[in-house]
């Protein structure tokens, strides 16, 4: 799975996936762009939420409401910890059913979220720089 980043302005790269969808990456605080750290958080948010989505739709109906948030701790120019928080609307359900829903979502996230699983295991990265 390869993606491409092209320098489009000073301190700005446009990242494009194989389907042609793109987003801007710039330092933190740049309007209209994501910072690299925000992209890592977005990857966890999207992956974990989507991993539980089908199970939750099965249990709550296709129009259920949920919100997710990631809080990160940074130290010495790297993210040391991320907390994924998922709030699922279970209004009208009893405590036993709520717990069943929470456990089912957690199980799916642990099974299916490639980002969370990769971060927990650790990812080996390499750099290859060349000039033309």
C-alpha positions as CSV (number, residue, x, y, z in Angstrom):
1,X,0.0,0.0,0.0
2,X,1.9,3.0,-1.2
3,X,1.0,6.7,-0.9
4,X,2.7,9.7,-2.4
5,X,3.5,13.1,-0.9
6,X,4.3,16.1,-3.2
7,X,5.7,19.4,-2.0
8,X,3.0,21.9,-3.0
9,X,4.1,25.0,-1.0
10,X,6.8,25.9,1.5
11,X,6.1,23.7,4.6
12,X,3.2,22.0,2.8
13,X,2.9,18.6,1.2
14,X,-0.1,17.1,-0.5
15,X,-0.5,13.4,0.3
16,X,-2.4,11.4,-2.3
17,X,-3.6,7.8,-2.1
18,X,-3.8,5.3,-5.0
19,X,-7.5,6.4,-5.7
20,X,-6.4,10.1,-6.1
21,X,-7.9,11.3,-2.8
22,X,-5.6,13.9,-1.3
23,X,-5.1,16.0,1.9
24,X,-2.7,18.7,2.9
25,X,0.0,18.1,5.5
26,X,1.8,21.0,7.2
27,X,3.1,21.9,10.6
28,X,0.7,21.9,13.5
29,X,-1.6,24.9,13.6
30,X,-1.6,25.5,9.8
31,X,-5.1,26.3,8.7
32,X,-6.6,23.9,6.2
33,X,-4.1,21.1,6.8
34,X,-3.4,18.2,9.1
35,X,-0.1,17.9,11.0
36,X,1.6,14.6,10.9
37,X,0.7,13.9,14.5
38,X,-2.9,14.7,13.8
39,X,-2.9,12.2,10.9
40,X,-1.7,9.5,13.3
41,X,-4.5,10.4,15.6
42,X,-7.0,10.5,12.7
43,X,-5.8,7.0,11.6
44,X,-6.5,5.6,15.0
45,X,-9.9,7.4,15.2
46,X,-11.1,6.2,11.9
47,X,-9.8,2.7,12.1
48,X,-11.1,1.9,15.6
49,X,-14.5,3.5,14.9
50,X,-14.9,1.7,11.6
51,X,-13.8,-1.6,13.2
52,X,-16.8,-1.5,15.5
53,X,-19.3,0.1,13.1
54,X,-20.9,-3.1,11.6
55,X,-21.3,-4.7,15.0
56,X,-22.8,-1.6,16.5
57,X,-25.2,-1.2,13.5
58,X,-26.3,-4.8,14.0
59,X,-26.9,-4.3,17.7
60,X,-28.3,-0.7,17.6
61,X,-29.7,-0.3,14.1
62,X,-28.1,1.4,11.1
63,X,-28.8,4.9,12.3
64,X,-27.1,4.7,15.7
65,X,-25.1,7.7,16.9
66,X,-21.5,7.5,18.2
67,X,-18.6,9.9,18.7
68,X,-14.9,9.2,19.1
69,X,-12.0,11.2,20.3
70,X,-8.3,10.6,20.6
71,X,-6.2,12.3,23.3
72,X,-2.4,12.1,22.9
73,X,0.5,12.7,25.2
74,X,3.6,14.1,23.6
75,X,7.1,14.1,25.0
76,X,10.5,14.9,23.4
77,X,9.0,15.3,19.9
78,X,7.1,12.0,19.8
79,X,3.7,10.7,20.9
80,X,4.1,8.5,23.9
81,X,0.5,7.5,24.5
82,X,-2.9,7.8,22.8
83,X,-6.2,7.3,24.4
84,X,-9.1,6.3,22.1
85,X,-12.5,7.3,23.7
86,X,-15.7,6.0,22.1
87,X,-19.1,7.3,23.2
88,X,-22.0,5.1,21.9
89,X,-25.5,6.3,22.2
90,X,-27.4,3.5,24.0
91,X,-30.4,5.5,25.2
92,X,-33.3,3.3,26.2
93,X,-31.1,0.3,26.9
94,X,-30.6,-1.3,30.3
95,X,-27.2,-1.6,32.0
96,X,-26.7,-5.2,31.0
97,X,-27.4,-4.5,27.4
98,X,-25.1,-1.4,27.5
99,X,-22.3,-3.5,28.8
100,X,-22.9,-6.1,26.1
101,X,-22.7,-3.4,23.4
102,X,-19.5,-1.9,24.9
103,X,-17.8,-5.4,25.1
104,X,-18.8,-6.2,21.5
105,X,-17.4,-2.9,20.2
106,X,-14.2,-3.4,22.2
107,X,-13.8,-6.9,20.9
108,X,-14.2,-5.8,17.2
109,X,-11.7,-2.9,17.7
110,X,-9.1,-5.3,19.1
111,X,-9.7,-7.8,16.3
112,X,-10.0,-5.6,13.3
113,X,-8.2,-2.2,13.8
114,X,-5.0,-2.5,11.9
115,X,-3.8,0.9,13.2
116,X,-4.3,0.1,16.9
117,X,-2.8,-3.4,16.5
118,X,0.2,-2.0,14.6
119,X,0.8,0.7,17.2
120,X,0.6,-1.7,20.1
121,X,3.0,-4.2,18.4
122,X,5.4,-1.5,17.2
123,X,6.2,-0.6,13.6
124,X,9.6,-0.9,12.1
125,X,10.3,2.1,9.8
126,X,13.1,2.6,7.3
127,X,14.2,5.6,5.3
128,X,15.6,5.6,1.7
129,X,16.7,9.0,0.4
130,X,17.9,9.6,-3.1
131,X,18.5,12.5,-5.4
132,X,18.0,12.9,-9.2
